[in-house]
Amino acid sequence: MKLYALLASALIGVASISPSYAADYKSEYKVSTVVPAPFPWGIAADKWIELVRERTDGRINMKAYPGTQLVAGEQTKEFTAVRRGAIDMSVSSTINWSPQIPEMNVFALPFLIPDYKAMDALTGGPVGEKIFEIVRANGVEPLAWAENGFRELTNSKREVHTPEDLKGMKIRVVGSPLFNDTFTAFGANPAQMSWADAKPALTTGAVDGQENPLTIFTIAKMHLVGQKYVTTWGYVADPLIFAVSHEVWNDFTPEDQEIIRQAAIEAGALGIEIARKGLTNGDDSLFKELEGLGVTVTHLTDAERQQFVDATRDVYAKWTEIVGPDLVKTAEESVANR
């Protein structure tokens, strides 16, 4: 009996220090996203959840809440909710967090990022490291990058080749002042609204167009709400960040923190791959898909694109001061040296 008692005591002691039982974890961790699968954004979030569940044998149970429903669809309030612990985790756009972290506007400086190689140079270099440092200092643990993609222009009125073609057109933009400034510089009438409100507004004709990655266009069937014209200009990119509130992160054991981080890195890589499918390495299948839907796709010439660049130079200069000249200089050097 004494032997059994000693063995039982030893087993209890081992269990008490095992990482599997070192923390009183929640029964569910809420993960905020804007869109669900089959959007690349939602697929990346789901993959993160799946990998964590598998690698912790179900001890860490995460669930995605798309439509930013955890903040009643108010996308730009998401970071504050994560920081306060009202949201446990998120896969979030740098655009949506930029009102609270102005440095994130670096990715939305008009025409800073010309291609995917440049985007990778920013997220995978000193700019990405600095953004993570700032996020961490604000009470949120950043884990990995994913991608929504380059944001292209769509509308229901006409082909757009120059800023003159945009004049007077009402364009839905995200709730960031930088986007308002950019489209005002083009001569358009920007209308800020959440994604939840955008599609109804396009359906009724309350707005004429919008800007988003083309994967959003195809999966959301934007051609069915009058969006018959697409202009590819790659004027800004939309990186995503996997993140965890420090209130939650600090409750995890170091072993589980590493599992969650590595799962985010792998899920992010998958999300990037899917977001770029049909758009890179000579693969133009997504453009052919659009044309098959009756959509007119306009690829700007270098001269046409330069007109949009020139129209936004004052906006770029203004927002360089807001983002921080040193960070912008680092970004420009990273792009130049890619």
Short mmCIF file of the C-alpha atoms (twelve columns), coordinates in Angstrom:
data_MODEL
# 
_entry.id   MODEL 
# 
loop_
_atom_site.group_PDB 
_atom_site.id 
_atom_site.type_symbol 
_atom_site.label_atom_id 
_atom_site.label_alt_id 
_atom_site.label_comp_id 
_atom_site.label_asym_id 
_atom_site.label_seq_id 
_atom_site.Cartn_x 
_atom_site.Cartn_y 
_atom_site.Cartn_z 
_atom_site.pdbx_PDB_model_num 
ATOM 1   C CA . MET A 1   0.000   0.000  0.000   1 
ATOM 2   C CA . LYS A 2   2.860   2.336  0.819   1 
ATOM 3   C CA . LEU A 3   4.394   1.568  -2.580  1 
ATOM 4   C CA . TYR A 4   1.129   2.395  -4.360  1 
ATOM 5   C CA . ALA A 5   0.849   5.616  -2.381  1 
ATOM 6   C CA . LEU A 6   4.379   6.642  -3.338  1 
ATOM 7   C CA . LEU A 7   3.729   5.876  -7.013  1 
ATOM 8   C CA . ALA A 8   0.472   7.843  -6.968  1 
ATOM 9   C CA . SER A 9   2.204   10.787 -5.324  1 
ATOM 10  C CA . ALA A 10  4.951   10.729 -7.926  1 
ATOM 11  C CA . LEU A 11  2.461   10.643 -10.791 1 
ATOM 12  C CA . ILE A 12  0.539   13.561 -9.321  1 
ATOM 13  C CA . GLY A 13  3.787   15.498 -9.012  1 
ATOM 14  C CA . VAL A 14  4.713   14.837 -12.633 1 
ATOM 15  C CA . ALA A 15  1.251   15.875 -13.824 1 
ATOM 16  C CA . SER A 16  1.412   19.069 -11.828 1 
ATOM 17  C CA . ILE A 17  4.506   20.257 -13.684 1 
ATOM 18  C CA . SER A 18  3.591   18.897 -17.112 1 
ATOM 19  C CA . PRO A 19  3.026   21.618 -19.737 1 
ATOM 20  C CA . SER A 20  -0.300  19.985 -20.554 1 
ATOM 21  C CA . TYR A 21  -1.658  20.961 -17.157 1 
ATOM 22  C CA . ALA A 22  0.474   23.942 -16.239 1 
ATOM 23  C CA . ALA A 23  -2.233  26.480 -16.957 1 
ATOM 24  C CA . ASP A 24  -5.945  26.800 -16.450 1 
ATOM 25  C CA . TYR A 25  -6.854  27.273 -20.087 1 
ATOM 26  C CA . LYS A 26  -10.177 28.514 -21.425 1 
ATOM 27  C CA . SER A 27  -12.586 26.074 -22.996 1 
ATOM 28  C CA . GLU A 28  -12.555 28.248 -26.134 1 
ATOM 29  C CA . TYR A 29  -10.338 31.011 -27.495 1 
ATOM 30  C CA . LYS A 30  -12.090 33.418 -29.838 1 
ATOM 31  C CA . VAL A 31  -10.217 34.300 -33.057 1 
ATOM 32  C CA . SER A 32  -11.390 37.452 -34.831 1 
ATOM 33  C CA . THR A 33  -11.237 37.710 -38.637 1 
ATOM 34  C CA . VAL A 34  -12.965 39.835 -41.259 1 
ATOM 35  C CA . VAL A 35  -13.793 37.117 -43.800 1 
ATOM 36  C CA . PRO A 36  -14.110 33.313 -43.457 1 
ATOM 37  C CA . ALA A 37  -12.949 30.504 -45.711 1 
ATOM 38  C CA . PRO A 38  -12.882 30.119 -48.699 1 
ATOM 39  C CA . PHE A 39  -11.186 33.533 -48.688 1 
ATOM 40  C CA . PRO A 40  -7.396  33.122 -48.208 1 
ATOM 41  C CA . TRP A 41  -7.704  35.145 -44.993 1 
ATOM 42  C CA . GLY A 42  -10.245 32.730 -43.553 1 
ATOM 43  C CA . ILE A 43  -8.337  29.669 -44.764 1 
ATOM 44  C CA . ALA A 44  -5.209  30.891 -42.974 1 
ATOM 45  C CA . ALA A 45  -7.149  31.418 -39.745 1 
ATOM 46  C CA . ASP A 46  -8.759  27.979 -39.974 1 
ATOM 47  C CA . LYS A 47  -5.381  26.342 -40.620 1 
ATOM 48  C CA . TRP A 48  -3.928  28.031 -37.532 1 
ATOM 49  C CA . ILE A 49  -6.815  26.736 -35.430 1 
ATOM 50  C CA . GLU A 50  -6.484  23.236 -36.882 1 
ATOM 51  C CA . LEU A 51  -2.716  22.994 -36.307 1 
ATOM 52  C CA . VAL A 52  -2.922  24.230 -32.722 1 
ATOM 53  C CA . ARG A 53  -5.707  21.807 -31.905 1 
ATOM 54  C CA . GLU A 54  -3.782  18.887 -33.420 1 
ATOM 55  C CA . ARG A 55  -0.466  19.717 -31.775 1 
ATOM 56  C CA . THR A 56  -1.939  20.256 -28.316 1 
ATOM 57  C CA . ASP A 57  -4.208  17.205 -28.524 1 
ATOM 58  C CA . GLY A 58  -7.212  19.474 -28.198 1 
ATOM 59  C CA . ARG A 59  -6.050  21.223 -25.034 1 
ATOM 60  C CA . ILE A 60  -6.145  24.583 -26.826 1 
ATOM 61  C CA . ASN A 61  -9.463  25.041 -28.573 1 
ATOM 62  C CA . MET A 62  -9.718  28.057 -30.876 1 
ATOM 63  C CA . LYS A 63  -12.736 29.155 -32.888 1 
ATOM 64  C CA . ALA A 64  -12.912 31.696 -35.703 1 
ATOM 65  C CA . TYR A 65  -15.452 34.516 -35.562 1 
ATOM 66  C CA . PRO A 66  -15.535 36.122 -39.037 1 
ATOM 67  C CA . GLY A 67  -17.168 39.382 -39.996 1 
ATOM 68  C CA . THR A 68  -15.394 41.044 -37.066 1 
ATOM 69  C CA . GLN A 69  -18.563 40.071 -35.204 1 
ATOM 70  C CA . LEU A 70  -16.724 40.295 -31.895 1 
ATOM 71  C CA . VAL A 71  -16.646 44.076 -32.386 1 
ATOM 72  C CA . ALA A 72  -20.045 44.311 -34.101 1 
ATOM 73  C CA . GLY A 73  -18.409 44.627 -37.535 1 
ATOM 74  C CA . GLU A 74  -16.379 47.698 -36.547 1 
ATOM 75  C CA . GLN A 75  -13.095 46.555 -38.078 1 
ATOM 76  C CA . THR A 76  -10.995 49.472 -36.859 1 
ATOM 77  C CA . LYS A 77  -11.939 48.732 -33.240 1 
ATOM 78  C CA . GLU A 78  -10.473 45.245 -33.352 1 
ATOM 79  C CA . PHE A 79  -6.966  46.084 -32.113 1 
ATOM 80  C CA . THR A 80  -8.285  47.869 -29.049 1 
ATOM 81  C CA . ALA A 81  -10.452 44.852 -28.225 1 
ATOM 82  C CA . VAL A 82  -7.487  42.478 -28.571 1 
ATOM 83  C CA . ARG A 83  -5.261  44.715 -26.479 1 
ATOM 84  C CA . ARG A 84  -7.854  44.847 -23.697 1 
ATOM 85  C CA . GLY A 85  -8.378  41.096 -23.791 1 
ATOM 86  C CA . ALA A 86  -11.969 41.365 -25.011 1 
ATOM 87  C CA . ILE A 87  -10.801 39.347 -28.019 1 
ATOM 88  C CA . ASP A 88  -8.372  36.496 -27.377 1 
ATOM 89  C CA . MET A 89  -6.710  36.168 -30.765 1 
ATOM 90  C CA . SER A 90  -6.976  37.508 -34.288 1 
ATOM 91  C CA . VAL A 91  -5.800  37.319 -37.855 1 
ATOM 92  C CA . SER A 92  -5.963  40.981 -38.724 1 
ATOM 93  C CA . SER A 93  -5.278  43.451 -41.494 1 
ATOM 94  C CA . THR A 94  -2.646  46.085 -40.865 1 
ATOM 95  C CA . ILE A 95  -5.128  48.531 -42.398 1 
ATOM 96  C CA . ASN A 96  -7.718  47.854 -39.712 1 
ATOM 97  C CA . TRP A 97  -5.165  48.313 -36.939 1 
ATOM 98  C CA . SER A 98  -3.569  51.438 -38.420 1 
ATOM 99  C CA . PRO A 99  -5.858  53.931 -36.591 1 
ATOM 100 C CA . GLN A 100 -4.331  52.732 -33.296 1 
ATOM 101 C CA . ILE A 101 -0.846  51.979 -34.654 1 
ATOM 102 C CA . PRO A 102 -0.047  54.663 -37.250 1 
ATOM 103 C CA . GLU A 103 3.187   52.961 -38.248 1 
ATOM 104 C CA . MET A 104 1.117   50.237 -39.926 1 
ATOM 105 C CA . ASN A 105 0.137   52.784 -42.561 1 
ATOM 106 C CA . VAL A 106 3.551   52.180 -44.099 1 
ATOM 107 C CA . PHE A 107 2.029   49.303 -46.096 1 
ATOM 108 C CA . ALA A 108 -0.716  51.595 -47.405 1 
ATOM 109 C CA . LEU A 109 1.506   54.425 -48.612 1 
ATOM 110 C CA . PRO A 110 0.336   54.771 -52.228 1 
ATOM 111 C CA . PHE A 111 2.540   52.902 -54.694 1 
ATOM 112 C CA . LEU A 112 5.360   52.174 -52.232 1 
ATOM 113 C CA . ILE A 113 5.170   48.404 -52.853 1 
ATOM 114 C CA . PRO A 114 5.496   47.507 -56.541 1 
ATOM 115 C CA . ASP A 115 5.427   43.708 -56.332 1 
ATOM 116 C CA . TYR A 116 5.317   40.636 -54.102 1 
ATOM 117 C CA . LYS A 117 9.089   40.585 -53.723 1 
ATOM 118 C CA . ALA A 118 8.879   44.076 -52.243 1 
ATOM 119 C CA . MET A 119 6.085   43.009 -49.906 1 
ATOM 120 C CA . ASP A 120 8.179   40.105 -48.679 1 
ATOM 121 C CA . ALA A 121 11.149  42.422 -48.177 1 
ATOM 122 C CA . LEU A 122 9.033   44.603 -45.875 1 
ATOM 123 C CA . THR A 123 7.265   41.957 -43.799 1 
ATOM 124 C CA . GLY A 124 10.348  39.740 -43.619 1 
ATOM 125 C CA . GLY A 125 12.836  42.525 -42.941 1 
ATOM 126 C CA . PRO A 126 13.479  45.390 -40.526 1 
ATOM 127 C CA . VAL A 127 10.097  47.026 -41.217 1 
ATOM 128 C CA . GLY A 128 8.238   43.882 -40.211 1 
ATOM 129 C CA . GLU A 129 10.429  43.516 -37.129 1 
ATOM 130 C CA . LYS A 130 9.709   47.110 -36.116 1 
ATOM 131 C CA . ILE A 131 5.957   46.671 -36.565 1 
ATOM 132 C CA . PHE A 132 6.033   43.538 -34.399 1 
ATOM 133 C CA . GLU A 133 8.019   45.423 -31.753 1 
ATOM 134 C CA . ILE A 134 5.421   48.197 -31.664 1 
ATOM 135 C CA . VAL A 135 2.498   45.758 -31.510 1 
ATOM 136 C CA . ARG A 136 4.160   43.868 -28.668 1 
ATOM 137 C CA . ALA A 137 4.747   47.105 -26.750 1 
ATOM 138 C CA . ASN A 138 1.006   47.790 -27.010 1 
ATOM 139 C CA . GLY A 139 -0.086  44.643 -25.213 1 
ATOM 140 C CA . VAL A 140 -0.514  42.247 -28.112 1 
ATOM 141 C CA . GLU A 141 1.802   39.389 -29.139 1 
ATOM 142 C CA . PRO A 142 2.414   39.281 -32.913 1 
ATOM 143 C CA . LEU A 143 3.251   35.831 -34.228 1 
ATOM 144 C CA . ALA A 144 3.408   35.705 -38.006 1 
ATOM 145 C CA . TRP A 145 2.484   37.375 -41.284 1 
ATOM 146 C CA . ALA A 146 -0.137  36.365 -43.808 1 
ATOM 147 C CA . GLU A 147 -1.602  38.287 -46.714 1 
ATOM 148 C CA . ASN A 148 -4.849  39.593 -48.106 1 
ATOM 149 C CA . GLY A 149 -3.091  40.756 -51.277 1 
ATOM 150 C CA . PHE A 150 -2.662  43.822 -53.442 1 
ATOM 151 C CA . ARG A 151 -5.785  45.946 -53.502 1 
ATOM 152 C CA . GLU A 152 -7.157  46.521 -57.001 1 
ATOM 153 C CA . LEU A 153 -9.864  48.907 -58.161 1 
ATOM 154 C CA . THR A 154 -13.322 47.818 -59.345 1 
ATOM 155 C CA . ASN A 155 -16.358 49.828 -60.409 1 
ATOM 156 C CA . SER A 156 -19.690 49.690 -62.213 1 
ATOM 157 C CA . LYS A 157 -19.253 52.716 -64.491 1 
ATOM 158 C CA . ARG A 158 -16.304 52.514 -66.869 1 
ATOM 159 C CA . GLU A 159 -12.748 51.464 -67.529 1 
ATOM 160 C CA . VAL A 160 -10.245 53.407 -65.439 1 
ATOM 161 C CA . HIS A 161 -6.925  54.303 -67.055 1 
ATOM 162 C CA . THR A 162 -6.167  57.674 -65.463 1 
ATOM 163 C CA . PRO A 163 -7.203  59.738 -62.422 1 
ATOM 164 C CA . GLU A 164 -9.526  61.654 -64.753 1 
ATOM 165 C CA . ASP A 165 -11.578 58.470 -65.180 1 
ATOM 166 C CA . LEU A 166 -12.136 58.311 -61.414 1 
ATOM 167 C CA . LYS A 167 -13.382 61.871 -61.032 1 
ATOM 168 C CA . GLY A 168 -16.723 62.055 -59.262 1 
ATOM 169 C CA . MET A 169 -16.929 58.298 -58.804 1 
ATOM 170 C CA . LYS A 170 -18.077 57.198 -55.343 1 
ATOM 171 C CA . ILE A 171 -15.673 54.534 -54.081 1 
ATOM 172 C CA . ARG A 172 -16.054 52.482 -50.909 1 
ATOM 173 C CA . VAL A 173 -12.833 52.548 -48.876 1 
ATOM 174 C CA . VAL A 174 -11.815 51.118 -45.527 1 
ATOM 175 C CA . GLY A 175 -12.056 53.193 -42.372 1 
ATOM 176 C CA . SER A 176 -8.571  54.669 -42.570 1 
ATOM 177 C CA . PRO A 177 -7.950  58.385 -43.171 1 
ATOM 178 C CA . LEU A 178 -5.044  57.536 -45.480 1 
ATOM 179 C CA . PHE A 179 -7.415  55.828 -47.938 1 
ATOM 180 C CA . ASN A 180 -9.737  58.808 -47.793 1 
ATOM 181 C CA . ASP A 181 -6.831  61.131 -48.635 1 
ATOM 182 C CA . THR A 182 -5.613  58.871 -51.444 1 
ATOM 183 C CA . PHE A 183 -8.926  58.635 -53.270 1 
ATOM 184 C CA . THR A 184 -9.641  62.315 -52.779 1 
ATOM 185 C CA . ALA A 185 -6.314  62.980 -54.512 1 
ATOM 186 C CA . PHE A 186 -7.494  60.831 -57.427 1 
ATOM 187 C CA . GLY A 187 -10.572 63.024 -57.737 1 
ATOM 188 C CA . ALA A 188 -12.995 60.359 -56.509 1 
ATOM 189 C CA . ASN A 189 -15.531 60.648 -53.697 1 
ATOM 190 C CA . PRO A 190 -14.402 58.103 -51.076 1 
ATOM 191 C CA . ALA A 191 -17.037 56.610 -48.785 1 
ATOM 192 C CA . GLN A 192 -15.668 54.905 -45.688 1 
ATOM 193 C CA . MET A 193 -17.594 51.836 -44.549 1 
ATOM 194 C CA . SER A 194 -16.996 48.375 -43.142 1 
ATOM 195 C CA . TRP A 195 -16.902 45.327 -45.399 1 
ATOM 196 C CA . ALA A 196 -20.239 44.227 -43.923 1 
ATOM 197 C CA . ASP A 197 -21.818 47.404 -45.303 1 
ATOM 198 C CA . ALA A 198 -19.923 47.486 -48.594 1 
ATOM 199 C CA . LYS A 199 -21.711 44.802 -50.587 1 
ATOM 200 C CA . PRO A 200 -25.223 46.132 -49.826 1 
ATOM 201 C CA . ALA A 201 -24.042 49.605 -50.831 1 
ATOM 202 C CA . LEU A 202 -22.703 48.256 -54.124 1 
ATOM 203 C CA . THR A 203 -25.926 46.330 -54.702 1 
ATOM 204 C CA . THR A 204 -28.098 49.426 -54.341 1 
ATOM 205 C CA . GLY A 205 -25.715 51.671 -56.256 1 
ATOM 206 C CA . ALA A 206 -25.057 53.834 -53.195 1 
ATOM 207 C CA . VAL A 207 -21.403 53.508 -54.172 1 
ATOM 208 C CA . ASP A 208 -19.954 52.931 -57.633 1 
ATOM 209 C CA . GLY A 209 -16.893 50.898 -56.786 1 
ATOM 210 C CA . GLN A 210 -14.456 49.575 -54.235 1 
ATOM 211 C CA . GLU A 211 -10.850 48.422 -53.848 1 
ATOM 212 C CA . ASN A 212 -9.843  44.969 -52.609 1 
ATOM 213 C CA . PRO A 213 -7.662  42.000 -53.514 1 
ATOM 214 C CA . LEU A 214 -8.997  40.077 -56.492 1 
ATOM 215 C CA . THR A 215 -9.560  36.937 -54.410 1 
ATOM 216 C CA . ILE A 216 -12.167 38.957 -52.516 1 
ATOM 217 C CA . PHE A 217 -13.761 39.940 -55.829 1 
ATOM 218 C CA . THR A 218 -14.096 36.416 -57.182 1 
ATOM 219 C CA . ILE A 219 -15.181 34.622 -54.014 1 
ATOM 220 C CA . ALA A 220 -17.644 37.360 -53.040 1 
ATOM 221 C CA . LYS A 221 -18.986 37.364 -56.637 1 
ATOM 222 C CA . MET A 222 -18.650 41.116 -56.946 1 
ATOM 223 C CA . HIS A 223 -19.587 40.939 -60.626 1 
ATOM 224 C CA . LEU A 224 -23.130 40.171 -59.495 1 
ATOM 225 C CA . VAL A 225 -23.392 43.547 -57.750 1 
ATOM 226 C CA . GLY A 226 -22.515 45.573 -60.827 1 
ATOM 227 C CA . GLN A 227 -18.727 45.508 -60.566 1 
ATOM 228 C CA . LYS A 228 -17.998 45.056 -64.265 1 
ATOM 229 C CA . TYR A 229 -14.662 46.862 -64.486 1 
ATOM 230 C CA . VAL A 230 -11.398 45.937 -62.792 1 
ATOM 231 C CA . THR A 231 -8.229  48.000 -62.909 1 
ATOM 232 C CA . THR A 232 -5.006  46.338 -61.756 1 
ATOM 233 C CA . TRP A 233 -2.672  48.919 -60.302 1 
ATOM 234 C CA . GLY A 234 -1.297  47.382 -57.089 1 
ATOM 235 C CA . TYR A 235 -1.444  50.728 -55.358 1 
ATOM 236 C CA . VAL A 236 -1.222  49.294 -51.825 1 
ATOM 237 C CA . ALA A 237 -0.702  45.897 -50.211 1 
ATOM 238 C CA . ASP A 238 -2.663  44.384 -47.344 1 
ATOM 239 C CA . PRO A 239 -0.532  42.220 -45.022 1 
ATOM 240 C CA . LEU A 240 -2.222  40.288 -42.213 1 
ATOM 241 C CA . ILE A 241 -0.924  39.620 -38.709 1 
ATOM 242 C CA . PHE A 242 -1.577  36.612 -36.485 1 
ATOM 243 C CA . ALA A 243 -1.768  37.901 -32.923 1 
ATOM 244 C CA . VAL A 244 -2.727  37.017 -29.359 1 
ATOM 245 C CA . SER A 245 -3.750  39.331 -26.524 1 
ATOM 246 C CA . HIS A 246 -1.052  39.468 -23.856 1 
ATOM 247 C CA . GLU A 247 -3.730  38.700 -21.273 1 
ATOM 248 C CA . VAL A 248 -4.129  35.336 -22.984 1 
ATOM 249 C CA . TRP A 249 -0.565  34.835 -24.209 1 
ATOM 250 C CA . ASN A 250 0.944   35.130 -20.748 1 
ATOM 251 C CA . ASP A 251 -1.281  32.304 -19.482 1 
ATOM 252 C CA . PHE A 252 0.183   29.801 -21.934 1 
ATOM 253 C CA . THR A 253 3.213   27.722 -21.042 1 
ATOM 254 C CA . PRO A 254 6.389   28.435 -23.065 1 
ATOM 255 C CA . GLU A 255 5.906   25.101 -24.812 1 
ATOM 256 C CA . ASP A 256 2.376   25.986 -25.879 1 
ATOM 257 C CA . GLN A 257 3.433   29.482 -26.889 1 
ATOM 258 C CA . GLU A 258 5.925   27.924 -29.300 1 
ATOM 259 C CA . ILE A 259 3.273   25.587 -30.691 1 
ATOM 260 C CA . ILE A 260 0.898   28.504 -31.283 1 
ATOM 261 C CA . ARG A 261 3.616   30.658 -32.873 1 
ATOM 262 C CA . GLN A 262 4.894   27.932 -35.192 1 
ATOM 263 C CA . ALA A 263 1.354   27.032 -36.228 1 
ATOM 264 C CA . ALA A 264 0.733   30.688 -37.099 1 
ATOM 265 C CA . ILE A 265 3.905   30.814 -39.209 1 
ATOM 266 C CA . GLU A 266 2.844   27.735 -41.170 1 
ATOM 267 C CA . ALA A 267 -0.736  28.910 -41.560 1 
ATOM 268 C CA . GLY A 268 0.502   32.303 -42.714 1 
ATOM 269 C CA . ALA A 269 2.686   30.723 -45.389 1 
ATOM 270 C CA . LEU A 270 -0.338  28.786 -46.648 1 
ATOM 271 C CA . GLY A 271 -2.464  31.933 -46.684 1 
ATOM 272 C CA . ILE A 272 0.154   33.816 -48.704 1 
ATOM 273 C CA . GLU A 273 0.412   30.995 -51.225 1 
ATOM 274 C CA . ILE A 274 -3.351  30.927 -51.743 1 
ATOM 275 C CA . ALA A 275 -3.657  34.726 -51.891 1 
ATOM 276 C CA . ARG A 276 -1.117  34.846 -54.741 1 
ATOM 277 C CA . LYS A 277 -2.516  31.952 -56.733 1 
ATOM 278 C CA . GLY A 278 -3.333  32.937 -60.292 1 
ATOM 279 C CA . LEU A 279 -1.462  36.227 -59.967 1 
ATOM 280 C CA . THR A 280 2.249   35.355 -59.984 1 
ATOM 281 C CA . ASN A 281 4.981   33.592 -61.915 1 
ATOM 282 C CA . GLY A 282 3.241   33.971 -65.248 1 
ATOM 283 C CA . ASP A 283 0.009   32.469 -63.927 1 
ATOM 284 C CA . ASP A 284 -2.797  34.752 -65.108 1 
ATOM 285 C CA . SER A 285 -5.621  32.288 -64.458 1 
ATOM 286 C CA . LEU A 286 -7.422  34.640 -62.087 1 
ATOM 287 C CA . PHE A 287 -7.599  37.347 -64.753 1 
ATOM 288 C CA . LYS A 288 -8.983  34.819 -67.228 1 
ATOM 289 C CA . GLU A 289 -11.561 33.802 -64.643 1 
ATOM 290 C CA . LEU A 290 -12.651 37.433 -64.311 1 
ATOM 291 C CA . GLU A 291 -12.941 37.870 -68.058 1 
ATOM 292 C CA . GLY A 292 -14.984 34.677 -68.188 1 
ATOM 293 C CA . LEU A 293 -17.439 36.355 -65.823 1 
ATOM 294 C CA . GLY A 294 -17.906 39.212 -68.279 1 
ATOM 295 C CA . VAL A 295 -15.615 41.576 -66.377 1 
ATOM 296 C CA . THR A 296 -13.400 44.006 -68.282 1 
ATOM 297 C CA . VAL A 297 -9.874  43.867 -66.858 1 
ATOM 298 C CA . THR A 298 -7.634  46.876 -67.434 1 
ATOM 299 C CA . HIS A 299 -3.886  46.548 -66.858 1 
ATOM 300 C CA . LEU A 300 -2.343  49.994 -66.603 1 
ATOM 301 C CA . THR A 301 0.621   50.878 -68.756 1 
ATOM 302 C CA . ASP A 302 3.639   52.310 -66.950 1 
ATOM 303 C CA . ALA A 303 2.712   55.792 -68.167 1 
ATOM 304 C CA . GLU A 304 -0.886  55.453 -66.950 1 
ATOM 305 C CA . ARG A 305 0.206   54.153 -63.559 1 
ATOM 306 C CA . GLN A 306 2.642   57.037 -63.197 1 
ATOM 307 C CA . GLN A 307 -0.259  59.490 -63.425 1 
ATOM 308 C CA . PHE A 308 -1.760  57.914 -60.288 1 
ATOM 309 C CA . VAL A 309 1.633   57.964 -58.587 1 
ATOM 310 C CA . ASP A 310 2.039   61.667 -59.371 1 
ATOM 311 C CA . ALA A 311 -1.470  62.435 -58.106 1 
ATOM 312 C CA . THR A 312 -0.649  60.999 -54.668 1 
ATOM 313 C CA . ARG A 313 2.805   62.472 -54.014 1 
ATOM 314 C CA . ASP A 314 1.423   65.016 -51.535 1 
ATOM 315 C CA . VAL A 315 -0.500  62.271 -49.749 1 
ATOM 316 C CA . TYR A 316 2.659   60.168 -49.564 1 
ATOM 317 C CA . ALA A 317 4.605   63.090 -48.107 1 
ATOM 318 C CA . LYS A 318 1.905   63.908 -45.545 1 
ATOM 319 C CA . TRP A 319 1.631   60.316 -44.345 1 
ATOM 320 C CA . THR A 320 5.374   59.820 -44.237 1 
ATOM 321 C CA . GLU A 321 5.381   62.268 -41.338 1 
ATOM 322 C CA . ILE A 322 2.543   60.387 -39.614 1 
ATOM 323 C CA . VAL A 323 4.091   56.941 -40.101 1 
ATOM 324 C CA . GLY A 324 7.557   58.196 -39.185 1 
ATOM 325 C CA . PRO A 325 10.228  59.317 -41.677 1 
ATOM 326 C CA . ASP A 326 12.792  56.816 -40.386 1 
ATOM 327 C CA . LEU A 327 10.448  53.849 -40.833 1 
ATOM 328 C CA . VAL A 328 9.448   55.026 -44.311 1 
ATOM 329 C CA . LYS A 329 13.108  55.446 -45.269 1 
ATOM 330 C CA . THR A 330 13.810  51.908 -44.063 1 
ATOM 331 C CA . ALA A 331 10.847  50.667 -46.107 1 
ATOM 332 C CA . GLU A 332 12.015  52.470 -49.230 1 
ATOM 333 C CA . GLU A 333 15.513  51.020 -48.829 1 
ATOM 334 C CA . SER A 334 14.117  47.521 -48.318 1 
ATOM 335 C CA . VAL A 335 12.054  47.849 -51.505 1 
ATOM 336 C CA . ALA A 336 15.014  49.211 -53.472 1 
ATOM 337 C CA . ASN A 337 17.299  46.396 -52.274 1 
ATOM 338 C CA . ARG A 338 14.792  43.545 -52.704 1 
# 
